[in-house]
Structure formats: structure tokens, C-alpha cells
């Protein structure tokens, strides 16, 4: 069967091959435009009836357990018993909210929710139990839920925790609808930045597979330039067999010009061609010899959520309804509205719990595929990406190439130069077309790439600059955006500068800090770990080392970490123990903040030891976690997490420790081996003396 489309009934099922007249999808992307949360909007998040409350969660729940944290605020402000407050997830009929990103859920949403709950409490105390609540804002000092005590600073049971461990239907993949079918959209094994489309396939063989229902050509907006072919079945287990039987031959327009990704972002090549386009700081360092000159390379990395993304779509009475594990239901609604020519009110996106997201589920992908297939077959369709599709079709942490130089005089940094070349984060290639991206590259830069490039230390005269390159693999937000790799480069250079100056790594950092909060987490982690040099050779030639690192996330939250590592004769690295101190102001739920720190430390472990998404000819070839591993339980060390609380309002906690953990591990490897890791993840061969 070739691509010349038609619609016909066949004995083996429905074959939907619409060639002429398929959807023409806009090349101008939908731009997210979400309001900042405010108390008036927050009145729509909380309601009361018959002695019970309902909190409609204005954030996506993706493992940060924000449902628990915001419920604590509601209960504390309302004076309500825990069991009287029911938590539900929002859909797009609720007031619009920002995407769940940036560790903002407590920092930006706590006070609006508290104000709304206080006004609702006043109305109930006045004997009112019907009608709308009038907002009366009050000073923060009068809000019970923003003062430590009672539920604030406690760790009640995780909302939905029992459902998670007993397998209750909480995720988009658990959604079922009457007469629901199962779908998948097949794509060419090629870069999504290269035009590709199905050319021919074996329809008869696919129809012979038990459970076959339909082939669908119009699969909604393409992913990049990759046009797909949809398959629909009565059961999910048939999809692999149908895909194999189809034996699709693909037309691929050619090789991508930047198929060698790391060469495309080589910082030294770019510097040799002239100054980088975007400047974070430029104090014109003095010319002369540099005491530290480091090249740090960090490759592509996948988000690695345990749950591959899924969506269910249903068309009924002129309305498209979608269930999805998304970080931005309103953006998904707007994309679907634009793609399918619907009024936004005719699209309802219901959020579900995410089984891991980390910034990877902000744009619209699987949701549009499910909508297109459901429209074609006239019945609800569920799509869940395979692990291979998660790797091939999602967007990823961009690779980064850094050159960091430092000059030291009398034990103090006098000059600093940090140059980086990476790919896009805010202006992701997954959404922004090339013509628009060229404009942003020229005039705006990408603050996601630049996040955390300004060192949190007094470094003297400094130049900090970067450039961005569009790559054959889509890149975008990843936990902490550029903050993790940027901090790794900075903390590696700070360690080398301390060594060049002959000063202890902790003392060297403290001598270059004018921020008491940053000094506070460093001093505390040193106390907690009984800081002191740990290096040398143990039994069987195992070399041991200790490293320290620290950082500031988004100028609000602080973290410092210490790591102890062992490196054997073959170059195998084992992280033996880690300590982390975190300061995010008022802590709502200590257990959950500690859990976020632990998660960040594991992500840092991955950055140093495992994260590397394999490519061939410019496209992802990983299909399983065996191809692109995440840290295993045997690699995760015992961790000690300490929270420093101040009188500051609550700040972000979900991503902060990513600025400290990776650097601490890398510096510990340097202490153990005398070899500075410069290309990550660390390979055994690079550490064999």
C-alpha cells in the first residue's frame, strides 16, 4: 500500500489513509501565556460544602508531592481536619495557571492559597455556607499557614501515597473510557529535524494481526519534521505485532548537517571563530597567563521518567476531551485548539499524576497523537509511548561544552572567564521553528542555558558568555535547566583554583563568598561531614577522595554537598556517602524537601557516572534503560540531608541541590585520583593511572 490515500472498509478492519485534504497545521507555535497566581484566582482552587472542603490542585503532581504540601497549607489556614479536605487535579475549565516548572509551587502558590483559605474560613465563621466568597487579603504575618507550627513543618502522610503503592488508577495510562481503543504513531528512525514520512507498507500483513483496527495517516502535528503513520488496535499487546507486520519503508530527506552533536557545540571551535554572541557578565579580564584552564563537556541526557508519557482522547458532541500527565494542561489545550481548529472552550484537558516529568512534559506530543487517532476512528483512543519513543521523540537535556579559566594572585581570584556552547532550553527546537529560533538566537539568547552561569563567588574581573546551536535532537528544559551543568563547570574550576592556590577547597570557597546564606550551607555541611581531606590508597589499591561543592538556585535557594568516593584499580567509581545541606526558607514539609534533595543528588550522580544518550547519524538510538542507563540502587550511597531554616518565606526546593551534588562527586574523584574529570559521564579508562 503506498501513500496515495483513500478510505475503505476492509475485512481485517478499518484502513484510514487520508492523503489529500489532511490537516494543515500551523507553523507558528502557540506561545504559553499564563498569569502569575494571585489570591483572587486562588478562590477557585478551594470550595466548601456539607462540612467538607475540596482543594483543586493548581499544579501538576509529578512526584514532588505538592498535593501534600498545598493540602497542609489549606488545612492549617482553614483550621480543618486532614480528612475533611479532598484533593483533586485541575482541568482546563479551572482558572488558568502557570506550567508546573521552576520549583515554584510553594514559592508562588502558598500565599495566594493561604489568602483564599483565610477568606473562606471567615465566611464559614460568619455562618455562610452558600454563594461566592469575597476575598479579604491580610498581612502574611496573620496567615496561620505561613508560620511554623502545627501542620507547617510537619510531615503528614503523602497524599495518594497509599494509592501509589497499591496500584490504584492515578496516572493517564490508567484511564479507561467506554469502547476505548489503543494507538501508536510510528516514526522513521531518523533525526526529527530531518524531513521523513512513511513511503510504503504491508497493509495485508497488518490486517492479519489479531486486534488490528485501523491505519491512520493524518496523525496530527508532526514532531519536528517527522511525519508518522498511526496504528489502532483493540488491545495494547497487538501494537508491536502490527508495527512489525507493516514493515514500513520510510522516506528520509537526508543526513542532518550537525549529525556529530558534540563537534557542533565544541566551545574551542566556536571561540576560535570569534566572541560568543550572548554575555552574562563582561568585566574585561586582564590579559595574561591563566592558572586554571579547564574544558568541561556534558553530553545529551534523557529525563528518564519511570512512566512513559500517555494520553487518552475522546471526541463527543463537538468537544475534545483529553486525559494527560502534563506539566501544562493549558498549553496542551491551546495547541490542540490550534491544531484541530477548535474553540479553546471546546477542548478540555484533565491532568493526571505524572510518573516523573522533570521538565520533559511541558509541550504537546502524545496528546495530539491520541486526539488525531481518536478523531479518525470515532472512538476514544489511548496512546502510551514506548521507552524507545520516549528517547527518540521527547526532548532532552542539551549537551554543553565549557571552557573555564581562572587567575589567582595571593590566594584570591582576580580574573575569571567562562564560555559555553549548548543548545536551546527556553526556545526549544521542539516548539520553535528554525526561522523564529534564529531571531531569538540573535536578539534574546536563552536564559535557560545561562541559568547559573554567573558564579556565586567573588571572582574578580569576569567574562561569562555563551552561544546556542540548533541540533538534530530536540532539547529543552531538564531538571534545573542549565544550572546543573553550569554549576558542575564552575565548581570544578573553583576546586582547581583552590589547588593552584594551595588552599583547602572549603576555605577557598569561603574566602570568595559575600553571601551569608551560601556561607551558612557550606559551613554546616562541613560540620555535618567532619570536613577534612580524605585521599590516599586503601586496601586492594582502592583510592579514596572527598569533594565539596555549593551553589545558589535562581537566587533564592541554597545548597552545599560533600561526597566521599572510592575508585578501584580498573577505574570504577563508587560514591560511598553524601551529605547535603539545603536552605529554602520556611519548610512546609521536611520529609518532602529531604526527598527532593535526595532526588537531586541521584540526578547529580547520574550526570557524573551514567547520563549519556547515544546517537547515530544525529538521531537517538537508545531503546531501553540498558542503552541509556539511570543510576541503579547499588550506585546510590547513604545520604545525610540537613535543612537550614531561616525567617525567609518559602522558596523553591525541587531543583536546588542539582547545583551542588555533581560538583561534589567530580571533585571527590579528583581528590582520589589526581585526575580532573572533564568529559562526562566519567569512563573507567579516563581514571586508570
C-alpha positions as CSV (number, residue, x, y, z in Angstrom):
1,X,0.0,0.0,0.0
2,X,1.5,3.3,-1.0
3,X,0.9,6.8,0.4
4,X,-1.8,7.8,-2.1
5,X,-4.7,8.0,0.3
6,X,-8.2,6.6,0.5
7,X,-10.7,5.4,3.0
8,X,-12.1,1.9,2.6
9,X,-13.6,-0.8,4.7
10,X,-11.6,-4.0,4.8
11,X,-12.3,-7.4,6.2
12,X,-9.5,-7.1,8.7
13,X,-10.5,-3.7,10.0
14,X,-10.7,-0.1,9.0
15,X,-7.9,1.4,7.0
16,X,-7.9,5.2,7.2
17,X,-5.4,6.6,4.8
18,X,-6.3,10.2,4.1
19,X,-3.9,11.7,1.6
20,X,-5.4,14.8,0.0
21,X,-7.0,17.2,2.4
22,X,-5.2,16.1,5.6
23,X,-4.8,18.7,8.3
24,X,-2.6,21.6,7.6
25,X,-1.0,22.5,10.9
26,X,0.3,26.0,11.8
27,X,4.0,26.7,11.6
28,X,3.6,29.5,14.1
29,X,3.9,27.9,17.6
30,X,1.5,28.5,20.4
31,X,3.1,30.8,22.9
32,X,2.3,30.0,26.6
33,X,0.8,33.0,28.3
34,X,0.0,32.1,31.9
35,X,-0.9,34.6,34.6
36,X,1.0,34.7,37.9
37,X,-1.0,33.2,40.7
38,X,-3.0,35.6,42.8
39,X,-5.4,35.4,45.8
40,X,-8.5,36.2,43.6
41,X,-7.7,33.3,41.3
42,X,-6.9,31.1,44.2
43,X,-10.6,31.4,45.4
44,X,-11.3,29.0,42.5
45,X,-9.0,26.4,44.0
46,X,-10.8,25.9,47.3
47,X,-14.5,25.2,48.0
48,X,-16.8,24.1,50.8
49,X,-20.0,22.1,51.0
50,X,-21.7,20.0,53.7
51,X,-18.8,20.2,56.2
52,X,-16.1,19.2,53.6
53,X,-13.6,21.0,51.5
54,X,-12.3,20.4,48.0
55,X,-8.8,21.6,47.0
56,X,-8.4,21.6,43.2
57,X,-4.7,21.4,42.9
58,X,-3.4,24.3,40.7
59,X,-0.1,22.4,40.0
60,X,0.8,19.2,38.2
61,X,1.7,16.4,40.6
62,X,4.8,14.7,39.3
63,X,6.4,13.2,42.3
64,X,7.3,16.4,44.2
65,X,4.2,15.7,46.3
66,X,2.9,19.2,46.0
67,X,-0.6,17.8,46.6
68,X,0.6,17.1,50.2
69,X,2.3,20.5,50.7
70,X,-0.6,22.6,49.4
71,X,-3.1,20.5,51.4
72,X,-1.1,21.3,54.5
73,X,-1.4,25.0,53.8
74,X,-5.2,24.6,53.2
75,X,-5.8,22.6,56.4
76,X,-3.6,24.9,58.5
77,X,-5.3,28.1,57.3
78,X,-8.9,26.7,57.4
79,X,-8.4,25.0,60.7
80,X,-9.7,21.9,59.1
81,X,-9.1,18.2,59.9
82,X,-6.9,16.5,57.4
83,X,-9.6,14.0,56.3
84,X,-12.1,16.8,55.6
85,X,-10.1,18.2,52.7
86,X,-10.3,16.3,49.4
87,X,-7.6,17.0,46.8
88,X,-8.5,16.8,43.1
89,X,-6.4,17.6,40.0
90,X,-7.3,20.6,37.8
91,X,-8.6,20.6,34.2
92,X,-8.7,23.4,31.8
93,X,-12.2,24.5,32.9
94,X,-10.5,25.8,36.0
95,X,-8.8,29.2,36.2
96,X,-5.6,29.3,34.0
97,X,-2.4,28.6,35.9
98,X,1.3,28.6,35.0
99,X,3.1,25.5,33.9
100,X,4.5,23.4,36.8
101,X,8.2,24.3,36.4
102,X,11.0,26.0,38.2
103,X,10.4,24.9,41.8
104,X,7.7,27.5,42.1
105,X,4.8,25.6,43.6
106,X,5.3,26.6,47.2
107,X,7.2,29.8,46.5
108,X,4.5,31.3,44.3
109,X,1.3,29.4,45.2
110,X,1.5,29.2,49.0
111,X,0.4,32.7,49.8
112,X,-2.4,33.0,47.3
113,X,-3.9,29.7,48.5
114,X,-3.5,30.8,52.1
115,X,-5.3,34.1,51.4
116,X,-8.1,32.3,49.7
117,X,-8.5,29.8,52.5
118,X,-8.5,32.6,55.1
119,X,-11.3,34.3,53.3
120,X,-13.3,31.1,53.1
121,X,-12.7,30.5,56.8
122,X,-14.1,33.9,57.6
123,X,-17.2,33.2,55.5
124,X,-17.8,29.9,57.3
125,X,-17.3,31.5,60.7
126,X,-19.9,34.1,59.8
127,X,-22.4,31.3,59.2
128,X,-22.3,31.4,55.4
129,X,-22.2,28.1,53.5
130,X,-23.5,29.1,50.1
131,X,-22.5,31.5,47.4
132,X,-19.3,33.2,46.4
133,X,-16.5,34.2,48.9
134,X,-15.3,37.7,48.9
135,X,-11.6,38.0,49.2
136,X,-10.1,39.9,52.1
137,X,-6.3,40.0,51.9
138,X,-4.3,40.3,55.1
139,X,-0.7,40.7,56.0
140,X,1.4,37.5,55.7
141,X,2.1,37.7,59.5
142,X,-1.7,37.0,60.0
143,X,-1.7,33.9,57.8
144,X,-1.6,30.8,60.0
145,X,-0.3,28.6,57.3
146,X,2.8,30.7,56.6
147,X,4.0,30.4,60.2
148,X,5.9,27.4,61.5
149,X,3.9,25.2,63.9
150,X,1.2,22.6,63.7
151,X,0.9,21.2,60.2
152,X,3.5,23.6,58.9
153,X,6.9,22.0,59.4
154,X,5.3,18.6,59.9
155,X,5.3,15.6,57.6
156,X,1.8,14.0,57.3
157,X,1.2,11.0,55.1
158,X,1.7,11.6,51.4
159,X,-1.5,12.4,49.5
160,X,-2.2,9.5,47.2
161,X,0.7,7.6,48.8
162,X,-1.3,4.5,49.5
163,X,-2.8,4.6,46.0
164,X,0.7,4.6,44.5
165,X,1.9,1.6,46.4
166,X,-1.4,-0.4,46.0
167,X,-1.7,0.3,42.2
168,X,-4.8,2.5,42.2
169,X,-5.6,4.2,38.9
170,X,-3.8,7.6,39.3
171,X,-2.0,8.1,36.0
172,X,-3.0,8.9,32.5
173,X,-2.1,5.4,31.5
174,X,-4.7,4.1,34.0
175,X,-7.6,6.0,32.4
176,X,-10.3,3.9,30.6
177,X,-13.2,5.0,28.6
178,X,-16.2,3.1,27.1
179,X,-15.2,1.4,23.8
180,X,-11.6,2.6,24.1
181,X,-9.0,1.5,21.6
182,X,-5.2,1.7,21.7
183,X,-3.0,3.5,19.4
184,X,0.6,4.3,18.4
185,X,2.2,6.6,15.9
186,X,5.2,5.2,14.1
187,X,8.1,7.4,13.1
188,X,11.2,7.0,10.9
189,X,14.5,6.1,12.6
190,X,15.9,9.5,11.8
191,X,16.5,12.9,13.3
192,X,13.3,14.7,13.9
193,X,15.0,17.7,12.4
194,X,15.1,16.0,9.0
195,X,12.0,15.6,6.9
196,X,10.7,12.0,6.9
197,X,7.4,10.3,6.1
198,X,6.1,6.8,5.5
199,X,6.5,5.7,1.9
200,X,5.1,2.2,1.7
201,X,3.9,-0.6,4.0
202,X,2.3,-4.0,4.1
203,X,-1.4,-3.4,4.9
204,X,-2.4,-7.1,4.4
205,X,0.1,-8.3,6.9
206,X,-1.0,-5.8,9.5
207,X,-4.7,-6.6,9.0
208,X,-3.9,-10.3,9.7
209,X,-2.7,-9.5,13.2
210,X,-5.5,-10.3,15.8
211,X,-6.7,-7.0,17.3
212,X,-5.9,-4.8,14.2
213,X,-8.4,-2.0,13.8
214,X,-7.1,0.8,11.6
215,X,-4.2,2.6,9.9
216,X,-4.3,6.4,10.2
217,X,-2.2,8.7,8.1
218,X,-3.3,12.1,9.5
219,X,-1.6,11.8,12.9
220,X,-1.8,15.5,13.9
221,X,1.0,18.0,14.0
222,X,4.4,16.4,13.1
223,X,7.1,16.0,15.7
224,X,9.7,18.3,14.2
225,X,9.8,17.3,10.6
226,X,8.9,13.7,11.3
227,X,5.5,12.7,9.9
228,X,4.1,9.5,11.3
229,X,1.8,6.6,10.5
230,X,-0.8,5.7,13.1
231,X,-2.0,2.3,14.0
232,X,-5.0,1.4,16.2
233,X,-5.8,-1.9,17.9
234,X,-8.3,-3.4,20.3
235,X,-5.6,-4.2,22.8
236,X,-2.2,-2.7,23.5
237,X,-0.4,-6.0,23.1
238,X,-1.2,-6.0,19.4
239,X,0.6,-2.8,18.6
240,X,4.1,-4.2,18.5
241,X,3.0,-7.1,16.2
242,X,1.1,-4.7,13.9
243,X,4.1,-2.3,13.7
244,X,6.4,-5.3,12.8
245,X,4.0,-6.7,10.2
246,X,3.6,-3.3,8.5
247,X,7.4,-3.2,7.8
248,X,7.1,0.5,6.9
249,X,9.6,1.8,4.4
250,X,10.5,5.4,5.2
251,X,11.4,8.3,3.0
252,X,14.1,10.3,4.7
253,X,15.3,13.5,3.1
254,X,18.9,13.2,4.0
255,X,21.5,13.5,6.8
256,X,21.5,16.3,9.2
257,X,24.3,18.8,8.8
258,X,25.1,18.6,12.5
259,X,24.9,14.9,13.0
260,X,28.1,15.0,15.1
261,X,26.5,16.8,18.0
262,X,29.5,17.3,20.2
263,X,31.5,18.7,17.3
264,X,28.7,21.1,16.6
265,X,28.9,22.6,20.1
266,X,32.7,22.4,20.5
267,X,33.4,25.5,22.6
268,X,37.0,25.9,21.4
269,X,36.0,25.8,17.8
270,X,33.4,28.5,18.4
271,X,35.8,30.7,20.4
272,X,38.3,30.4,17.6
273,X,35.7,31.8,15.3
274,X,35.2,34.9,17.4
275,X,33.4,36.0,20.5
276,X,30.3,34.2,21.6
277,X,27.0,36.0,20.9
278,X,25.5,36.3,24.4
279,X,27.1,37.8,27.5
280,X,26.0,37.2,31.1
281,X,28.9,39.3,32.5
282,X,31.7,41.2,30.9
283,X,34.2,43.0,33.2
284,X,37.1,42.6,30.7
285,X,39.5,40.2,32.4
286,X,43.1,41.2,32.2
287,X,45.3,39.6,29.6
288,X,48.0,37.1,30.7
289,X,48.6,33.5,31.7
290,X,45.8,31.6,33.3
291,X,46.4,29.5,36.4
292,X,43.3,27.3,35.6
293,X,42.2,26.4,32.2
294,X,39.5,23.7,32.1
295,X,37.4,22.1,29.3
296,X,34.2,20.5,30.6
297,X,31.9,18.6,28.3
298,X,28.5,17.3,29.3
299,X,26.5,15.2,26.7
300,X,22.9,14.8,25.9
301,X,20.8,13.2,28.6
302,X,17.2,11.9,28.8
303,X,14.7,12.7,31.5
304,X,14.3,9.0,32.2
305,X,10.8,9.1,33.8
306,X,9.7,5.7,35.1
307,X,6.3,6.2,33.4
308,X,6.5,6.8,29.6
309,X,4.1,9.6,28.7
310,X,0.5,8.7,27.9
311,X,-2.8,10.3,26.9
312,X,-6.4,9.4,26.3
313,X,-8.5,11.4,23.8
314,X,-12.2,11.3,23.3
315,X,-14.4,13.4,20.8
316,X,-18.0,13.8,21.7
317,X,-20.7,16.4,20.9
318,X,-18.2,18.8,19.3
319,X,-15.8,18.7,22.3
320,X,-12.4,17.1,22.5
321,X,-11.5,15.8,26.0
322,X,-8.0,14.6,26.8
323,X,-6.6,13.0,29.9
324,X,-2.8,13.5,30.2
325,X,0.1,13.5,32.5
326,X,1.3,17.0,31.6
327,X,3.1,19.9,33.3
328,X,0.9,22.4,31.4
329,X,-2.6,21.5,30.7
330,X,-3.5,24.9,29.4
331,X,-0.7,24.9,26.9
332,X,-1.8,21.5,25.7
333,X,-5.3,22.8,25.3
334,X,-4.2,25.7,23.3
335,X,-2.1,23.6,21.0
336,X,-5.0,21.1,20.4
337,X,-7.3,24.0,19.8
338,X,-5.0,25.5,17.2
339,X,-4.2,22.1,15.6
340,X,-7.7,20.9,15.2
341,X,-9.5,24.2,14.5
342,X,-11.5,24.2,17.7
343,X,-12.5,27.0,20.1
344,X,-10.4,26.7,23.3
345,X,-13.6,26.1,25.2
346,X,-14.3,23.0,23.1
347,X,-11.1,21.4,24.4
348,X,-10.9,20.1,28.0
349,X,-7.6,18.7,29.2
350,X,-7.7,16.8,32.5
351,X,-4.4,16.5,34.4
352,X,-3.3,13.2,35.9
353,X,-0.5,12.3,38.2
354,X,2.9,12.2,36.3
355,X,5.2,9.3,36.9
356,X,8.2,11.6,36.6
357,X,8.4,14.6,34.4
358,X,11.4,16.8,35.4
359,X,10.6,19.5,32.8
360,X,10.1,16.9,30.0
361,X,6.3,17.1,29.8
362,X,5.6,20.8,29.0
363,X,4.9,20.6,25.3
364,X,2.1,18.8,23.5
365,X,3.1,15.5,21.8
366,X,1.3,12.3,22.7
367,X,-1.9,14.3,23.5
368,X,-2.1,15.5,19.8
369,X,-1.4,11.9,18.6
370,X,-4.2,10.5,20.7
371,X,-6.6,13.2,19.5
372,X,-5.8,12.6,15.8
373,X,-6.3,8.9,16.1
374,X,-9.5,9.2,18.1
375,X,-10.9,11.6,15.5
376,X,-10.1,9.2,12.7
377,X,-11.7,6.1,14.3
378,X,-14.6,7.8,16.1
379,X,-14.0,6.3,19.5
380,X,-11.7,7.0,22.4
381,X,-8.0,6.1,21.9
382,X,-5.2,5.7,24.5
383,X,-1.6,6.2,23.4
384,X,1.3,5.4,25.7
385,X,4.8,5.9,24.2
386,X,7.2,3.0,24.4
387,X,10.5,3.6,26.2
388,X,12.2,3.8,22.7
389,X,9.7,6.6,21.7
390,X,10.4,8.5,25.0
391,X,14.1,8.5,24.0
392,X,13.6,9.2,20.2
393,X,10.7,11.7,20.2
394,X,10.9,13.6,23.5
395,X,13.3,16.5,24.1
396,X,16.4,16.2,26.2
397,X,18.9,17.9,28.3
398,X,21.1,19.8,25.8
399,X,24.8,18.9,25.6
400,X,27.1,21.6,26.8
401,X,30.8,22.4,26.1
402,X,32.5,24.7,28.6
403,X,35.9,26.4,28.8
404,X,36.6,27.9,32.2
405,X,39.7,29.9,33.1
406,X,40.8,31.5,36.3
407,X,43.7,33.6,37.6
408,X,44.8,33.6,41.2
409,X,47.0,36.2,43.0
410,X,48.0,35.8,46.6
411,X,45.3,33.2,47.1
412,X,42.5,35.2,45.7
413,X,40.7,35.0,42.3
414,X,41.4,38.1,40.2
415,X,40.1,37.1,36.8
416,X,37.6,34.6,35.5
417,X,36.4,33.6,32.0
418,X,33.6,31.1,31.5
419,X,32.5,30.3,27.9
420,X,29.8,27.8,27.0
421,X,28.2,26.5,23.8
422,X,25.0,24.5,24.2
423,X,21.6,24.1,22.6
424,X,18.2,25.5,23.3
425,X,16.2,25.2,26.5
426,X,13.6,28.0,26.7
427,X,13.3,28.5,23.0
428,X,13.2,24.7,22.4
429,X,13.5,23.3,19.0
430,X,10.6,21.0,19.9
431,X,8.3,24.0,19.5
432,X,10.1,26.9,18.0
433,X,10.7,26.7,14.2
434,X,14.1,27.5,12.8
435,X,13.2,30.9,11.4
436,X,11.9,32.0,14.8
437,X,14.7,30.5,16.7
438,X,17.3,32.3,14.6
439,X,15.7,35.6,15.7
440,X,15.8,34.6,19.4
441,X,19.4,33.4,19.0
442,X,20.4,36.8,17.6
443,X,18.4,39.1,19.9
444,X,17.4,37.3,23.1
445,X,19.7,34.4,23.8
446,X,18.3,31.7,26.0
447,X,18.1,32.3,29.8
448,X,17.6,28.6,30.4
449,X,21.1,27.9,29.0
450,X,22.5,30.8,31.0
451,X,20.9,29.8,34.3
452,X,23.5,29.6,37.0
453,X,26.4,30.7,34.7
454,X,27.1,33.7,37.0
455,X,29.4,32.2,39.6
456,X,28.1,32.7,43.2
457,X,31.6,33.7,44.3
458,X,33.6,36.9,44.2
459,X,35.8,36.1,41.1
460,X,37.3,39.5,40.3
461,X,37.1,40.7,36.7
462,X,34.9,38.2,34.8
463,X,33.7,37.4,31.4
464,X,30.8,35.0,31.1
465,X,29.4,34.2,27.7
466,X,27.6,31.6,25.7
467,X,26.1,30.6,22.4
468,X,23.4,28.2,21.3
469,X,23.2,25.8,18.3
470,X,20.2,24.1,16.9
471,X,20.8,20.4,16.9
472,X,19.3,17.3,15.2
473,X,17.9,16.2,18.5
474,X,15.3,18.3,20.2
475,X,16.5,19.8,23.5
476,X,14.7,21.8,26.2
477,X,14.1,22.1,29.9
478,X,15.6,19.5,32.2
479,X,15.8,19.4,36.0
480,X,17.3,22.8,36.9
481,X,17.7,23.8,33.2
482,X,21.3,24.9,32.7
483,X,22.0,25.3,36.4
484,X,23.3,21.7,36.9
485,X,25.9,21.5,34.2
486,X,26.9,25.2,34.7
487,X,27.5,24.6,38.4
488,X,29.5,21.5,37.6
489,X,31.8,23.5,35.4
490,X,32.1,26.3,38.0
491,X,32.7,24.0,41.0
492,X,35.3,22.0,39.0
493,X,37.1,25.3,38.2
494,X,36.8,26.5,41.8
495,X,38.4,23.3,43.1
496,X,41.3,23.6,40.6
497,X,41.8,27.2,41.6
498,X,42.0,26.2,45.3
499,X,44.5,23.6,44.4
500,X,46.5,26.1,42.4
501,X,46.5,28.5,45.4
502,X,47.4,25.7,47.8
503,X,44.2,26.4,49.9
504,X,41.7,23.9,51.3
505,X,38.7,23.6,48.9
506,X,36.3,24.7,51.7
507,X,38.4,27.6,52.9
508,X,39.0,28.7,49.3
509,X,35.3,28.9,48.7
510,X,34.5,30.7,51.9
511,X,37.2,33.3,51.2
512,X,35.3,34.2,48.0
513,X,31.8,34.4,49.4
514,X,29.9,37.6,50.5
515,X,26.5,35.9,50.8
516,X,25.9,34.7,54.4
517,X,23.3,32.2,53.3
518,X,25.7,30.5,50.9
519,X,28.4,30.5,53.6
520,X,25.9,29.1,56.0
521,X,25.2,26.0,54.0
522,X,28.9,25.4,53.3
523,X,29.8,25.7,57.0
524,X,27.0,23.4,58.0
525,X,27.8,20.7,55.5
526,X,31.5,20.9,56.6
527,X,30.4,20.4,60.2
528,X,28.0,17.6,59.4
529,X,30.6,15.7,57.4
530,X,33.5,16.4,59.7
531,X,35.2,18.0,56.7
532,X,38.8,17.3,56.1
533,X,40.9,16.0,53.3
534,X,40.2,12.3,52.6
535,X,42.6,10.9,50.0
536,X,45.0,8.1,49.5
537,X,45.1,4.4,48.7
538,X,43.2,1.9,50.7
539,X,43.0,-1.9,50.5
540,X,43.5,-3.6,47.1
541,X,44.6,-0.3,45.6
542,X,41.3,1.4,46.1
543,X,41.8,5.2,46.0
544,X,39.6,7.4,48.2
545,X,38.7,11.0,47.9
546,X,36.4,13.7,49.3
547,X,34.9,16.6,47.4
548,X,32.8,19.6,48.3
549,X,30.6,22.0,46.2
550,X,27.9,24.6,46.7
551,X,25.6,26.8,44.8
552,X,22.5,29.1,44.6
553,X,19.4,28.2,42.5
554,X,17.5,31.1,40.9
555,X,19.0,33.5,43.5
556,X,16.6,32.1,46.2
557,X,17.6,28.6,47.4
558,X,21.0,27.4,48.6
559,X,22.7,24.0,48.8
560,X,26.1,22.6,49.6
561,X,27.2,19.0,49.4
562,X,30.1,16.7,50.3
563,X,30.8,13.4,48.7
564,X,33.2,10.5,49.6
565,X,34.2,8.2,46.7
566,X,36.3,5.2,46.1
567,X,38.0,4.4,42.8
568,X,39.4,0.9,42.2
569,X,42.4,-0.1,40.0
570,X,40.1,-0.5,37.0
571,X,38.7,3.0,37.2
572,X,35.3,2.0,38.7
573,X,33.8,4.8,40.8
574,X,31.7,4.2,43.8
575,X,30.1,7.1,45.7
576,X,30.3,5.9,49.3
577,X,28.4,8.6,51.2
578,X,27.0,12.1,50.6
579,X,26.0,14.9,52.9
580,X,23.7,17.8,51.7
581,X,22.6,21.0,53.4
582,X,19.7,22.9,51.9
583,X,18.2,26.3,52.7
584,X,14.9,27.2,51.1
585,X,13.4,29.4,53.8
586,X,10.3,28.3,55.6
587,X,9.9,24.5,55.2
588,X,6.3,23.2,54.8
589,X,7.1,19.5,54.8
590,X,10.6,18.4,55.9
591,X,10.3,14.9,54.6
592,X,9.4,16.0,51.1
593,X,12.1,18.7,51.0
594,X,14.6,16.0,52.0
595,X,13.2,13.7,49.3
596,X,13.7,16.4,46.7
597,X,17.3,16.8,47.9
598,X,17.9,13.1,47.7
599,X,16.4,13.0,44.2
600,X,18.6,15.9,43.1
601,X,21.7,14.1,44.5
602,X,20.8,11.0,42.5
603,X,20.4,13.1,39.4
604,X,23.8,14.5,40.1
605,X,25.2,11.0,40.4
606,X,23.7,10.3,37.0
607,X,25.3,13.4,35.5
608,X,28.7,12.2,36.7
609,X,28.5,8.5,36.2
610,X,25.7,7.4,33.8
611,X,23.9,10.1,31.7
612,X,24.8,9.8,28.0
613,X,22.1,9.4,25.4
614,X,23.6,7.5,22.5
615,X,23.2,8.9,18.9
616,X,23.9,7.6,15.4
617,X,23.7,9.8,12.4
618,X,22.2,12.6,14.5
619,X,19.2,10.6,16.0
620,X,18.7,8.8,19.3
621,X,19.3,5.0,19.1
622,X,18.6,4.1,22.7
623,X,15.6,1.9,23.2
624,X,15.9,0.8,26.8
625,X,17.4,1.9,30.1
626,X,20.2,-0.6,29.2
627,X,21.1,1.7,26.4
628,X,20.8,5.0,28.4
629,X,21.1,3.9,32.0
630,X,20.0,5.8,35.1
631,X,21.7,5.2,38.4
632,X,20.9,1.9,39.9
633,X,20.1,1.3,43.6
634,X,23.6,-0.2,44.1
635,X,25.2,3.1,42.9
636,X,23.2,5.3,45.3
637,X,25.1,6.0,48.5
638,X,23.8,6.6,52.1
639,X,22.8,10.3,52.3
640,X,22.5,12.7,55.2
641,X,20.2,15.6,54.5
642,X,20.1,18.7,56.7
643,X,17.6,21.6,56.3
644,X,18.6,25.1,57.4
645,X,15.5,27.2,58.1
646,X,15.6,30.9,58.2
647,X,12.9,33.5,58.6
648,X,12.6,33.9,54.8
649,X,9.4,33.0,53.1
650,X,9.3,29.5,51.5
651,X,11.5,29.2,48.4
652,X,11.9,26.6,45.7
653,X,13.2,23.1,46.8
654,X,12.6,20.8,43.8
655,X,15.9,21.6,41.9
656,X,18.3,23.3,44.2
657,X,20.6,20.5,45.2
658,X,21.5,19.9,41.5
659,X,23.9,22.8,41.8
660,X,25.9,21.1,44.5
661,X,25.8,17.3,44.1
662,X,27.5,16.8,40.8
663,X,30.4,19.1,41.6
664,X,31.0,17.4,45.0
665,X,31.2,14.0,43.3
666,X,33.5,15.2,40.5
667,X,35.8,17.0,43.0
668,X,35.9,13.8,45.1
669,X,37.1,11.8,42.1
670,X,39.8,14.5,41.5
671,X,40.9,14.2,45.1
672,X,41.0,10.4,44.9
673,X,42.9,10.0,41.6
674,X,44.6,13.3,40.9
675,X,42.8,13.3,37.6
676,X,40.3,16.1,36.9
677,X,37.2,14.7,35.2
678,X,36.5,16.8,32.1
679,X,34.2,14.7,29.9
680,X,31.1,13.2,31.5
681,X,29.9,10.7,32.3
682,X,33.3,9.5,33.7
683,X,34.6,6.5,31.9
684,X,36.8,3.8,33.6
685,X,39.5,4.3,31.0
686,X,39.9,8.0,31.9
687,X,40.7,7.1,35.6
688,X,43.2,4.3,35.1
689,X,46.7,5.6,36.1
